[in-house]
Amino acid sequence: MKESEIVIENLTKKFEDVTAIDGLSLEIERGELFGLLGPNGAGKTTVIKVLCGLLEPTSGSAYVGGFDIRKETTKVKKLIGVCPQDTATYPFLSGRENVELFGNLHTMPKEKLKKNTDELLEKMSLSEDANRRLGKYSGGMKRRINLIMALVHDPEIAFLDEPTVAMDPQSRHAVWDFIRELKKRGKTIILTTHYMEEAEELCDRVGI
């Protein structure tokens, strides 16, 4: 029997005028690719933000990698990589510089950072454009850089919040191949999407 990597118990998050998460209970196994499927506004991103320690839950509990998201947020953050729904990049830096900046924030050794950066840029077909200023990139290229930034430190758990939104079909399939590779390496992946075919193609299980 596999060990649970993420355990959520009766999790609730309320804002002033809306309940974004309403008593969610869920267990995700180590090495599983779990999809959260739903339309915009369904609360998928709020779940991700709570699990990452960016939002305080109103009630309930959650454990990521065995650590309490309320009491052991720093330990949780060391285990995870997060690709946000909105592209979080610096347009005046090059693609490579954006990735290296985040690697340095994770205090990665220089040799490992260069190795991981080169490998990920190659896998995302961005090596030739790596030294161009990010402001010159297309939307799909920026999304791919965003994904690399989230994963350059090789986290055990990856939260991918609609990583292929607004991508052309070629870029989307490149990202799908990359996500499959992460799963083969034993990573635990939580993928949010509103594309039914994406969930069907990639996920072991889906929560709707």
N, C-alpha and C positions, 0 to 999 in steps of 0.2 A: 504493500500500500504506500502510495506517495505521500510525502509530507506537505502540509499546507504552507504556502509561502505568504499568502494574504488571507486574513480572517476578519470579516466584517460582521458585527453583531448589532442589529437594530439601529443602524446609523441614520441619524436625522440631521438635516441642515435647513434651518428656516431663516429667511430674510424678512424684512418688514412686511412685505405684501405677498410673499410666495413661499411655499415649502418646496425647496429644490430637491431634497432627498428625503424620502418618507419611509423610515423604518427598514432600510436595506440590510439584509443579511445574506452573506455570500462567502464561500471559501474558494480560493484559487490555488491549485496545486503548484508545487515547484516544477518549473520547466513547461508549464502550460501556456498556451496562447489563448487568452480569454478575450472575447469581443463584447463590448458594450454597444448595442445597436439601438438607435433611436433618432427621431427628428431633432432639428435644432430646437433648443430650449427644453429638452427632456431631462436635463440634469447631468449629462455625461461628464462635462468638464468640471462641474462642481464636485463630483465624486473623486476625480483625479486630484483636484486641488486639496481636498480634505485628506486624502491618503498621502499626499506629498508634504503635508504640514503647512500649506499655504493658507488654509482656512480652518478655523476652529469649528468642530462639529457642535451642533446644539445639544445633542444627546447621543447615546450609544457609544460603541467602541470599535476600534480597528487596530489590527496588528500587521505590520509589514516586515517580513523577515524575522518574525518573532518579537519585534519591538513595538511598544505602545506608541501610537502616533501622537498622543497627547504629552506623554512624559519623556519619551526618548526620541524626539524629533531629529536631533543631530545624528543619532545612529541610523535612523531611517534614511536620511539624506545621503549618507555615505554609500548606501546600497543601490540607490536609484539613479536613473537617467530619465529626463522628462523632455519630450518634444511637444511644445505647446501648440494649441490650435492657431494662435496668431504668431506669425513669424517674428522671432526676437533676435534680430541681427543688427550689426552696425554697418550702415551703407558706405561709410568712408574708409572702411578697412577692406582688405581683399578677402576672398573666400577662405584662404588658408589662415590669414590673420584672425578671422572670426573664430575658426576652430581652435587655433592655438591659444587664444585668449581664454576660452572655456577650459581647455586642458590645464592651463596654468592656474586657473581658479580652483581646480581639483588637485593642485600641487603634484602633477604628474612629473616623473623624471623626464628630462629633455629627450633622451634617446627613445624612450617608449612613446612619448607624445609625437615625435616626428614619424616614427614607424606607424603608429595607429592612424595618424592624419593622412599619410601617403596611401595607406591601404584603403581607407574609407573613401578618400577622394577618387581613387581608381574604381572602386566598386560602384560609386554613384556617377561614374562617367564625367567627373569634374576636374580631372587632373590638368587638362589643357587650359582651363579657365581659372585655376586656383589662385593665380596672382593678379587677376582682374579685380577692380574695385566692385564690391558687392552691389552697389547702386546701379551697376550696368547689367546685372543678372536679370533673367526673366523670372516670373513668379515661381515657376516650377523648379528652377535652379536654386532659388532662395529657400524653398521648402526642403530641398535635398540637403543644402548646407545646414539648415536648422536641425535636420535629423542627425547629421554627422556630429554637430555640436553636442547633441544630447547623449551621444553614445561613444564619444572619443575616449572616455575614461574607462570603458568596458564594464558598465554596471551589471550587477546580477539581475536587476529588475528594471524593465523599461516601460514607461508610460508613454504611449504614442497617441496623442489626441488629434484625431483626424489628420494623419500625416500626409495623405494624398489629396486633400481637398484642393480643387482648382488646378490639378495637374493634368497635363496632356496624357493620352493613353500610354505612350512610350515611357514617360517618366514614372507613371503609376506602376507599370509592370516591373520596372527596375527596382522600385521600392518594395514591391511584393516579393521579388526574389531575395532582396536583402533581409526582409523580415523573416522569410523562411530559413535563411542561413542562421540568423540569430537563434531561432528556435532549435535548429539542429545542434547548436552549441550549448543547449541546456538553459538558455535564458528564460526567465518568466516574463511574459509580455502581456500588458493590458492595452488593447487597441480599441479606441472609440471610433465609430464610423456611422454614417447614415447611408452607406452603400451596401445593399443587401448582397450583391455579388462579391464584394470585398470580404465581408464576414464569412460567406460560404467558402470562398477560395482559401482563406488563411486560418480560420479559427478552429480550435479543438471544441470549444463550447461558446455559446453566445447567451448573453442576458439582454432581454429586450425591455 
